[in-house]
Amino acid sequence: MLLATDYVLPALEIVDSRVADWKIKLQDTVADNASSGLYVLGGKPVKPENIDLTLEGMVLYKNGEIMNTGVGAAALGDPAACVARLANKLFEFGITLKAGEVILSGTLSAAVNAEPGDHFQTRIAHLGEVSVSFQA
């Protein structure tokens, strides 16, 4: 899969479930577009052959306070393998990933609630950082 990947970036996914109180089952997750709302990408592309994604350490901050840490291997063992699994599963249905599409490989951290006024930042060892603020 990495041969078909131009570059990787740090990202923050903004989760937006329509299921009240996170009382969610697998079927609900599928119907809810995997609770995906938006995403924010960092701006410094890194060639995948220049990095071991499984070893990339991550720190998630909320308003300057560490909320979570993680490592690339937390994404089902390897973020690239997650993307490859997606591509292979889609291919079974006659669907292919297109050039230029953004693919999120999976999370390295548990979701953290956001309120108006909160600022989030993620730093990933060799990928850099990405941040987002929620306006009041």
C-alpha positions in Angstrom: 0.0 0.0 0.0 2.8 2.4 0.7 4.0 2.2 -2.9 0.7 3.9 -3.9 1.0 6.5 -1.1 2.5 9.8 -2.1 2.9 11.1 1.4 1.6 10.9 5.0 0.6 13.8 7.3 -0.4 14.2 10.9 -4.2 14.5 11.2 -6.9 15.2 13.7 -10.3 13.5 13.2 -13.3 15.4 14.6 -15.8 12.8 15.7 -19.5 13.7 15.4 -21.8 10.9 16.4 -25.6 11.3 15.9 -26.1 8.6 18.5 -27.0 9.9 22.0 -24.7 9.3 24.9 -22.4 7.1 22.8 -24.7 4.1 23.3 -23.5 2.8 19.9 -23.3 -0.6 18.4 -21.4 -1.7 15.3 -24.5 -1.3 13.1 -25.0 2.3 14.5 -21.4 3.1 13.7 -21.8 2.0 10.1 -25.1 3.9 9.7 -23.4 7.0 11.3 -20.5 7.1 8.8 -18.2 5.7 11.5 -19.0 8.8 13.6 -16.7 10.8 11.3 -17.5 14.5 11.1 -14.4 16.3 9.8 -10.7 16.1 9.8 -7.8 18.5 9.9 -4.5 17.8 8.2 -1.0 19.0 9.1 0.9 20.7 6.4 4.3 19.0 6.1 4.1 15.9 3.8 6.5 13.1 4.6 7.4 10.3 2.1 6.3 7.0 3.6 9.6 5.3 2.8 11.3 7.8 5.1 9.4 6.8 8.2 8.3 3.7 10.2 4.7 4.5 10.9 4.4 1.7 13.5 6.9 3.4 15.7 5.6 7.0 15.5 4.8 8.4 18.9 1.9 10.8 19.3 0.8 13.2 22.0 -2.7 14.8 22.1 -3.1 18.0 24.0 -6.3 19.8 25.0 -5.8 23.4 26.0 -2.1 22.7 26.6 -2.7 19.7 28.8 -1.7 16.2 27.7 -4.9 14.1 27.2 -3.5 11.0 25.5 -0.4 9.4 24.1 -0.1 6.7 21.5 2.0 5.0 18.9 1.4 4.0 15.3 1.2 0.3 16.1 -2.1 1.2 18.0 -3.8 1.4 14.6 -4.4 -2.3 14.4 -0.6 -3.0 14.4 0.3 -0.7 11.5 -1.5 2.3 10.0 -0.4 1.3 6.5 -1.9 -2.1 7.0 -5.2 -0.5 7.9 -5.2 1.4 4.6 -4.3 -1.7 2.7 -7.1 -3.6 4.4 -9.6 -0.9 3.4 -8.3 -0.9 -0.2 -8.6 -4.7 -0.4 -12.1 -4.7 1.1 -13.3 -2.0 -1.2 -11.9 -3.9 -4.2 -14.1 -6.9 -3.3 -17.0 -4.6 -4.1 -15.5 -3.3 -7.3 -14.4 0.0 -5.7 -10.9 1.4 -5.8 -9.2 4.2 -4.0 -8.6 7.2 -6.3 -5.4 9.3 -6.7 -5.5 12.3 -4.4 -8.0 10.9 -1.9 -7.4 11.5 1.8 -7.4 8.2 3.7 -7.4 8.2 7.5 -5.6 5.1 8.8 -7.1 4.9 12.2 -6.7 6.6 15.6 -3.8 6.4 17.9 -5.8 7.9 20.7 -9.2 7.7 22.3 -11.7 10.4 21.5 -11.7 13.5 23.8 -14.8 15.7 24.2 -14.5 19.2 22.7 -16.4 22.2 24.0 -16.6 25.7 22.5 -13.3 27.5 23.2 -11.2 24.3 23.4 -7.9 24.1 21.4 -6.4 20.7 20.4 -3.0 19.9 19.2 -1.4 16.6 18.2 2.3 16.1 17.8 3.6 13.1 16.0 7.3 12.4 16.3 8.6 12.6 12.7 5.4 13.8 11.1 5.0 17.1 12.9 1.9 18.6 14.4 -1.7 19.6 13.6 -4.1 21.7 15.6 -7.7 22.9 15.7 -9.7 25.3 17.8 -13.4 25.2 18.5 -14.8 28.8 18.6 -17.1 29.8 21.4 
